[in-house]
């Protein structure tokens, strides 16, 4: 067995080579000249990569593409909720913004398949890495990645997602419909596996605990969620690395919003949306597009977020900030003073004025989720948050989702989650959504 060592420092450098390494399982390495210049012995280079490491590298690329790339879950969650509005022309994307997604929507079929590919890739990598190395922090990383795919399935899709498998060297197996609660339980199981395979990597332990607590929040297990992240440092961050030279490797938020002018920053969308522009909150700097004030459709004003300044900017998947917000939510009902103190501590660190307790349950809940919206803007959390407001706080769909007339001429639909695409009907075990409720 190869001597185990913690690879976190080396991996931080290795991921700067995303265009070469993260897609090594599926792409030619031609043109990756910078790879030849790397001499750090802790890096995995193609000449020494094994099958398990190829799957690990491929899973990193698949996860990034499915979650934070230009067609990733983060950008489509933002479009479906109140973070972005459509400034492009694709009818399938307009359906997403209108919350009226047809089962035949090819764009969303691609999102569904991509997330499954990331899930299966990570789960297969777990098995291969375990077989070759026995213990290795990359096993925990792949368990974490698999866990987060279940998080996105649970937060974004209706109840009933089937989880098939494609084992290495074996026939594929079609899954059976799984409820939303069962999906979050699968996520927790993966994060628990990550905790058991971290091999001394506190980096992976913190990532697993934040992911597990996110699933516990979704299940209404507030106290358990707070306990899970109690030891996560406030300055901890886990980044998804981006590299525009890789196929699909650009920062998706920047690409869709600034680079392509297909997404524009919203402001009070559908009467319920947060005033992301007019509030002039320091956590979301923005500007009118300096090159063209109109989006790709030549009709919609183009407002660009300035959180990310290039296609290469990394995106935080999970961090200590989110952990503090989880702890705050656990205190929301039982100890409003504790809840408000945590929120104001976070604001004070950024030089922001303190919040004042609104004094009512409704006011506190809305304030809490608005703070989450600002801190976690365009990071894929917003849809799960809105559904949690319905599921655990008693709000109606029309209380939290954009509603009424859509600015492109139609009305908003009544969807509160992504439907499972029609393509899944090829699975004889599938019966469409078990429920479209939150």
SEFI-970904 format. One record per residue (C-alpha): residue in three letters; x, y, z. Coordinates in Angstrom, 3 decimals, padded with zeros to 6 digits, always signed. Layout:
 rest       c1       c2       c3
  ALA        X        Y        Z
...
END
This chain:
 rest       c1       c2       c3
  UNK +000.000 +000.000 +000.000
  UNK +001.325 +003.386 -000.956
  UNK +002.327 +005.510 +002.017
  UNK -000.499 +007.911 +002.762
  UNK +000.084 +011.614 +003.159
  UNK -002.166 +014.596 +003.336
  UNK -002.401 +016.015 -000.177
  UNK -004.387 +019.163 +000.582
  UNK -001.550 +021.645 +000.013
  UNK -000.529 +019.943 -003.195
  UNK -004.098 +019.724 -004.392
  UNK -004.577 +023.457 -003.975
  UNK -001.789 +023.897 -006.506
  UNK -002.925 +020.996 -008.643
  UNK -006.356 +022.467 -009.133
  UNK -004.795 +025.471 -010.750
  UNK -004.146 +022.969 -013.542
  UNK -007.845 +022.179 -013.905
  UNK -007.662 +022.415 -017.685
  UNK -005.157 +019.565 -017.731
  UNK -005.757 +017.403 -014.691
  UNK -009.415 +017.676 -013.756
  UNK -010.463 +016.516 -017.192
  UNK -007.669 +013.993 -017.653
  UNK -010.124 +011.118 -017.763
  UNK -011.929 +012.419 -020.824
  UNK -009.765 +014.958 -022.650
  UNK -006.515 +015.010 -024.562
  UNK -003.700 +016.817 -022.763
  UNK -002.502 +018.439 -025.961
  UNK -001.818 +022.119 -025.496
  UNK -001.366 +021.971 -021.715
  UNK +002.172 +023.278 -021.892
  UNK +002.132 +024.640 -018.343
  UNK +001.847 +021.118 -016.994
  UNK +005.331 +020.365 -018.257
  UNK +006.726 +023.218 -016.200
  UNK +005.470 +021.880 -012.860
  UNK +008.156 +020.259 -010.753
  UNK +006.386 +019.980 -007.389
  UNK +006.732 +016.250 -006.503
  UNK +003.459 +016.343 -004.576
  UNK +001.459 +016.892 -007.768
  UNK -000.071 +014.037 -009.705
  UNK +001.072 +014.200 -013.327
  UNK -000.285 +012.118 -016.235
  UNK +002.744 +009.833 -016.368
  UNK +002.042 +008.556 -012.860
  UNK -001.759 +008.680 -012.757
  UNK -003.552 +005.416 -011.983
  UNK -007.108 +004.478 -012.926
  UNK -008.445 +005.560 -009.554
  UNK -006.683 +008.920 -009.861
  UNK -008.120 +009.381 -013.346
  UNK -011.591 +008.839 -011.917
  UNK -010.795 +011.229 -009.069
  UNK -009.626 +013.885 -011.529
  UNK -012.615 +013.338 -013.785
  UNK -014.998 +013.567 -010.829
  UNK -013.532 +016.942 -009.855
  UNK -014.225 +018.216 -013.363
  UNK -017.710 +016.723 -013.535
  UNK -018.633 +018.197 -010.156
  UNK -017.427 +021.662 -011.089
  UNK -019.289 +021.547 -014.412
  UNK -022.528 +020.356 -012.803
  UNK -022.482 +022.706 -009.818
  UNK -020.706 +025.984 -010.604
  UNK -019.919 +025.972 -014.321
  UNK -021.769 +027.930 -016.987
  UNK -024.572 +025.391 -017.057
  UNK -024.299 +024.475 -013.400
  UNK -026.871 +024.332 -010.649
  UNK -025.754 +027.595 -009.062
  UNK -026.648 +029.701 -012.103
  UNK -029.976 +027.946 -012.724
  UNK -031.003 +028.129 -009.071
  UNK -030.290 +031.868 -009.287
  UNK -032.447 +032.213 -012.398
  UNK -035.344 +030.170 -010.988
  UNK -035.460 +032.255 -007.807
  UNK -035.037 +036.015 -007.359
  UNK -031.266 +036.367 -007.770
  UNK -031.211 +036.761 -011.558
  UNK -033.628 +037.473 -014.376
  UNK -033.243 +036.317 -017.948
  UNK -031.639 +038.787 -020.359
  UNK -031.127 +036.196 -023.072
  UNK -033.415 +034.659 -025.659
  UNK -033.403 +030.876 -025.159
  UNK -037.046 +029.774 -024.627
  UNK -035.929 +026.907 -022.367
  UNK -034.129 +029.357 -020.089
  UNK -037.067 +031.769 -020.073
  UNK -039.167 +028.849 -018.786
  UNK -036.782 +028.580 -015.823
  UNK -037.082 +032.272 -014.982
  UNK -040.868 +032.060 -015.256
  UNK -041.042 +028.971 -013.010
  UNK -042.867 +027.198 -015.810
  UNK -040.460 +024.445 -016.886
  UNK -041.867 +021.907 -019.352
  UNK -040.893 +018.266 -018.945
  UNK -039.452 +018.395 -022.462
  UNK -037.112 +021.294 -021.603
  UNK -033.794 +020.182 -023.117
  UNK -031.739 +022.682 -021.142
  UNK -032.979 +021.321 -017.833
  UNK -032.592 +017.745 -019.035
  UNK -028.902 +018.536 -019.413
  UNK -028.718 +019.890 -015.861
  UNK -030.355 +016.726 -014.515
  UNK -027.993 +014.436 -016.417
  UNK -024.949 +016.489 -015.477
  UNK -025.728 +016.314 -011.770
  UNK -026.211 +012.555 -012.003
  UNK -022.900 +012.245 -013.866
  UNK -021.161 +014.133 -011.055
  UNK -022.818 +011.912 -008.455
  UNK -021.932 +008.637 -010.149
  UNK -018.402 +009.819 -010.932
  UNK -017.735 +010.725 -007.319
  UNK -019.212 +007.481 -005.993
  UNK -017.185 +005.385 -008.436
  UNK -014.031 +007.294 -007.489
  UNK -014.669 +006.456 -003.821
  UNK -014.619 +002.741 -004.597
  UNK -011.532 +002.840 -006.807
  UNK -009.520 +005.066 -004.463
  UNK -010.432 +002.873 -001.508
  UNK -009.365 -000.248 -003.383
  UNK -006.001 +001.219 -004.383
  UNK -005.022 +003.316 -001.365
  UNK -007.094 +002.008 +001.519
  UNK -006.998 +005.385 +003.242
  UNK -006.601 +008.719 +001.522
  UNK -008.180 +012.140 +002.089
  UNK -009.311 +012.106 -001.539
  UNK -011.776 +009.355 -000.607
  UNK -013.387 +011.800 +001.813
  UNK -013.380 +014.470 -000.865
  UNK -015.271 +012.213 -003.260
  UNK -017.735 +011.249 -000.534
  UNK -018.254 +014.973 +000.074
  UNK -018.797 +015.666 -003.611
  UNK -021.361 +012.855 -003.800
  UNK -023.055 +014.262 -000.704
  UNK -023.385 +017.698 -002.268
  UNK -024.945 +016.259 -005.426
  UNK -027.680 +014.778 -003.219
  UNK -028.016 +018.189 -001.538
  UNK -028.681 +019.828 -004.894
  UNK -031.094 +017.089 -005.931
  UNK -032.984 +017.462 -002.654
  UNK -033.081 +021.259 -002.671
  UNK -033.835 +021.775 -006.351
  UNK -035.928 +018.845 -007.601
  UNK -039.372 +017.541 -006.803
  UNK -039.743 +014.434 -004.678
  UNK -039.114 +011.182 -006.536
  UNK -035.660 +011.469 -008.104
  UNK -034.340 +007.985 -009.034
  UNK -030.687 +007.278 -008.250
  UNK -029.317 +004.629 -010.542
  UNK -025.738 +003.426 -010.611
  UNK -023.090 +002.787 -013.241
  UNK -020.428 +000.697 -011.487
  UNK -017.001 +000.507 -013.110
  UNK -016.902 -002.596 -015.288
  UNK -020.503 -003.579 -014.562
  UNK -023.930 -003.035 -016.067
  UNK -025.899 +000.067 -015.142
  UNK -028.754 -000.231 -012.682
  UNK -031.810 +002.015 -012.905
  UNK -032.931 +003.613 -009.689
  UNK -036.322 +003.835 -008.046
  UNK -038.069 +007.074 -007.024
  UNK -036.675 +008.552 -003.814
  UNK -038.487 +011.076 -001.649
  UNK -036.977 +014.435 -000.793
  UNK -036.400 +013.430 +002.830
  UNK -034.775 +010.182 +001.696
  UNK -032.526 +012.186 -000.625
  UNK -031.279 +014.318 +002.260
  UNK -030.733 +011.140 +004.265
  UNK -028.543 +009.854 +001.430
  UNK -026.600 +013.110 +001.572
  UNK -026.050 +012.740 +005.323
  UNK -024.858 +009.156 +004.820
  UNK -022.259 +010.345 +002.302
  UNK -021.062 +013.120 +004.597
  UNK -020.793 +010.637 +007.457
  UNK -018.696 +008.454 +005.169
  UNK -016.500 +011.466 +004.435
  UNK -015.989 +012.013 +008.157
  UNK -014.948 +008.382 +008.486
  UNK -012.478 +008.533 +005.587
  UNK -010.916 +011.978 +006.150
  UNK -007.583 +010.387 +007.095
  UNK -006.546 +013.352 +009.218
  UNK -007.692 +016.057 +006.787
  UNK -009.488 +018.749 +008.782
  UNK -010.232 +020.399 +005.429
  UNK -012.473 +017.499 +004.433
  UNK -013.938 +017.178 +007.941
  UNK -015.141 +020.794 +007.888
  UNK -016.554 +020.383 +004.387
  UNK -018.433 +017.238 +005.443
  UNK -019.842 +018.887 +008.548
  UNK -021.166 +021.894 +006.636
  UNK -022.742 +019.660 +004.004
  UNK -024.292 +017.424 +006.663
  UNK -025.687 +020.416 +008.551
  UNK -027.160 +021.799 +005.322
  UNK -029.055 +018.512 +004.885
  UNK -030.127 +018.572 +008.544
  UNK -031.517 +022.090 +008.090
  UNK -033.528 +020.871 +005.112
  UNK -034.971 +018.125 +007.319
  UNK -035.853 +020.608 +010.070
  UNK -033.216 +019.226 +012.444
  UNK -032.068 +022.670 +013.546
  UNK -030.342 +021.838 +016.838
  UNK -028.536 +018.886 +015.284
  UNK -027.376 +021.087 +012.397
  UNK -025.933 +023.663 +014.783
  UNK -024.109 +020.971 +016.737
  UNK -022.685 +019.513 +013.527
  UNK -020.968 +022.774 +012.524
  UNK -020.076 +023.973 +016.021
  UNK -016.351 +023.415 +015.461
  UNK -016.057 +024.777 +011.928
  UNK -013.693 +027.803 +011.972
  UNK -015.368 +031.031 +010.907
  UNK -012.676 +031.661 +008.281
  UNK -012.848 +028.191 +006.706
  UNK -013.649 +028.033 +002.963
  UNK -013.756 +025.243 +000.412
  UNK -013.389 +026.505 -003.145
  UNK -014.524 +025.026 -006.421
  UNK -011.656 +025.884 -008.752
  UNK -012.270 +027.353 -012.205
  UNK -010.157 +027.663 -015.330
  UNK -011.552 +029.143 -018.526
  UNK -009.102 +027.074 -020.579
  UNK -010.927 +023.883 -019.584
  UNK -014.022 +022.801 -021.471
  UNK -016.879 +024.041 -019.290
  UNK -014.379 +025.186 -016.685
  UNK -015.245 +028.892 -016.469
  UNK -016.921 +030.487 -013.458
  UNK -020.582 +030.057 -014.395
  UNK -021.913 +033.118 -012.588
  UNK -019.454 +035.421 -014.344
  UNK -019.917 +033.637 -017.664
  UNK -023.720 +033.815 -017.796
  UNK -024.017 +037.272 -016.245
  UNK -021.027 +039.381 -017.263
  UNK -019.451 +037.518 -020.150
  UNK -022.544 +036.409 -022.065
  UNK -025.131 +038.957 -020.848
  UNK -027.794 +036.245 -020.569
  UNK -028.487 +036.685 -016.819
  UNK -029.062 +040.107 -015.232
  UNK -029.074 +040.926 -011.493
  UNK -032.670 +041.135 -010.251
  UNK -034.306 +043.783 -008.109
  UNK -037.552 +043.007 -006.303
  UNK -038.420 +040.339 -008.848
  UNK -042.069 +039.327 -008.900
  UNK -042.969 +041.541 -005.897
  UNK -041.448 +039.062 -003.393
  UNK -037.866 +039.242 -004.577
  UNK -035.137 +040.963 -002.598
  UNK -034.001 +044.379 -003.797
  UNK -030.605 +043.097 -004.835
  UNK -029.762 +046.277 -006.751
  UNK -031.634 +049.133 -005.146
  UNK -030.613 +048.207 -001.586
  UNK -026.997 +049.004 -002.526
  UNK -025.770 +046.392 -000.073
  UNK -021.974 +046.100 +000.041
  UNK -022.210 +042.313 -000.160
  UNK -023.475 +042.533 -003.736
  UNK -021.597 +045.170 -005.735
  UNK -022.997 +045.616 -009.247
  UNK -022.851 +047.917 -012.239
  UNK -024.651 +048.619 -015.479
  UNK -022.788 +046.735 -018.170
  UNK -020.117 +049.234 -019.315
  UNK -020.052 +047.872 -022.870
  UNK -023.766 +047.576 -023.571
  UNK -026.559 +048.618 -021.184
  UNK -028.852 +045.975 -022.685
  UNK -028.593 +042.229 -022.402
  UNK -028.231 +039.699 -025.193
  UNK -031.928 +040.083 -026.033
  UNK -031.311 +043.794 -026.789
  UNK -034.291 +044.635 -024.552
  UNK -033.507 +043.862 -020.916
  UNK -031.231 +046.223 -018.927
  UNK -027.984 +044.426 -018.215
  UNK -026.816 +044.646 -014.594
  UNK -023.598 +042.822 -013.764
  UNK -022.607 +041.499 -010.355
  UNK -019.048 +042.373 -009.305
  UNK -018.490 +039.590 -006.770
  UNK -016.620 +037.679 -009.471
  UNK -014.337 +039.574 -011.818
  UNK -013.248 +036.899 -014.277
  UNK -014.033 +033.517 -015.758
  UNK -011.217 +032.064 -013.649
  UNK -012.512 +033.155 -010.242
  UNK -013.086 +030.340 -007.762
  UNK -016.460 +029.869 -006.037
  UNK -016.976 +028.926 -002.401
  UNK -018.927 +025.677 -002.086
  UNK -019.092 +025.795 +001.717
  UNK -017.500 +027.851 +004.466
  UNK -017.449 +029.043 +008.051
  UNK -019.780 +031.904 +007.181
  UNK -022.485 +029.407 +006.249
  UNK -021.774 +027.473 +009.437
  UNK -022.450 +030.614 +011.483
  UNK -025.705 +031.215 +009.620
  UNK -026.759 +027.640 +010.410
  UNK -026.005 +028.136 +014.107
  UNK -027.952 +031.394 +014.022
  UNK -031.001 +029.714 +012.489
  UNK -031.022 +027.098 +015.213
  UNK -031.407 +029.956 +017.726
  UNK -034.028 +031.838 +015.735
  UNK -037.007 +030.643 +017.775
  UNK -035.441 +029.646 +021.078
  UNK -033.086 +032.585 +021.619
  UNK -033.670 +035.625 +019.380
  UNK -030.899 +037.543 +021.157
  UNK -028.365 +034.831 +020.281
  UNK -029.640 +034.703 +016.707
  UNK -029.359 +038.463 +016.236
  UNK -025.947 +038.554 +017.909
  UNK -024.528 +036.080 +015.397
  UNK -025.930 +038.007 +012.439
  UNK -024.524 +041.279 +013.763
  UNK -021.122 +039.748 +014.456
  UNK -020.939 +038.717 +010.797
  UNK -021.987 +042.197 +009.693
  UNK -019.542 +043.926 +012.035
  UNK -016.653 +041.992 +010.505
  UNK -017.518 +043.690 +007.198
  UNK -018.012 +047.131 +008.730
  UNK -021.809 +046.994 +008.333
  UNK -024.345 +048.554 +010.687
  UNK -026.098 +046.323 +013.191
  UNK -029.566 +044.942 +012.595
  UNK -032.413 +045.705 +014.982
  UNK -034.701 +042.919 +016.174
  UNK -038.004 +043.324 +014.295
  UNK -039.793 +041.919 +017.335
  UNK -042.063 +039.445 +015.553
  UNK -041.597 +035.866 +014.399
  UNK -042.408 +036.783 +010.808
  UNK -040.014 +039.720 +010.865
  UNK -037.190 +037.615 +012.299
  UNK -037.654 +034.780 +009.818
  UNK -037.733 +037.148 +006.866
  UNK -034.699 +039.038 +008.167
  UNK -032.780 +035.798 +008.627
  UNK -033.457 +034.526 +005.124
  UNK -032.715 +037.930 +003.640
  UNK -029.343 +037.925 +005.391
  UNK -028.686 +034.449 +003.984
  UNK -029.636 +035.721 +000.533
  UNK -027.054 +038.496 +000.702
  UNK -024.243 +036.429 +002.201
  UNK -024.824 +033.418 -000.071
  UNK -025.815 +035.193 -003.274
  UNK -025.548 +033.056 -006.434
  UNK -024.032 +030.098 -004.554
  UNK -026.905 +027.685 -005.131
  UNK -028.573 +028.077 -001.706
  UNK -031.529 +030.286 -002.535
  UNK -033.970 +027.654 -003.840
  UNK -033.394 +025.417 -000.833
  UNK -033.956 +028.426 +001.418
  UNK -037.262 +029.417 -000.185
  UNK -038.520 +025.842 -000.057
  UNK -037.446 +025.613 +003.601
  UNK -039.471 +028.749 +004.365
  UNK -042.512 +026.907 +003.002
  UNK -041.742 +023.514 +004.522
  UNK -040.682 +024.502 +008.030
  UNK -041.867 +028.081 +008.565
  UNK -045.385 +027.921 +007.154
  UNK -045.129 +030.370 +004.271
  UNK -047.069 +029.968 +001.046
  UNK -045.547 +029.786 -002.408
  UNK -046.831 +033.272 -003.271
  UNK -045.263 +034.633 -000.075
  UNK -041.684 +033.821 -001.032
  UNK -041.324 +033.086 -004.764
  UNK -041.580 +035.696 -007.533
  UNK -045.213 +035.865 -008.626
  UNK -047.578 +037.833 -010.839
  UNK -046.716 +039.147 -014.290
  UNK -043.337 +038.197 -015.730
  UNK -041.539 +041.064 -017.442
  UNK -041.259 +039.196 -020.740
  UNK -045.014 +039.188 -021.203
  UNK -046.337 +036.072 -019.528
  UNK -047.092 +035.204 -015.912
  UNK -044.973 +033.353 -013.391
  UNK -045.910 +029.704 -013.003
  UNK -046.473 +027.876 -009.747
  UNK -043.438 +025.593 -009.703
  UNK -041.351 +025.634 -006.539
  UNK -038.840 +023.023 -007.704
  UNK -037.363 +021.631 -010.902
  UNK -039.441 +018.863 -012.465
  UNK -037.795 +015.567 -013.349
  UNK -037.279 +015.607 -017.137
  UNK -039.412 +013.511 -019.471
  UNK -036.300 +011.587 -020.502
  UNK -036.456 +009.750 -017.160
  UNK -039.657 +008.025 -018.326
  UNK -037.323 +005.594 -020.118
  UNK -036.732 +004.200 -016.631
  UNK -039.519 +001.630 -016.030
  UNK -039.263 +002.263 -012.275
  UNK -040.077 +005.956 -012.612
  UNK -043.550 +007.366 -011.987
  UNK -042.835 +011.140 -012.325
  UNK -042.766 +013.354 -009.268
  UNK -044.113 +011.709 -006.133
  UNK -045.002 +015.191 -004.950
  UNK -044.431 +018.747 -006.155
  UNK -044.737 +020.146 -002.631
  UNK -041.829 +021.858 -000.934
END
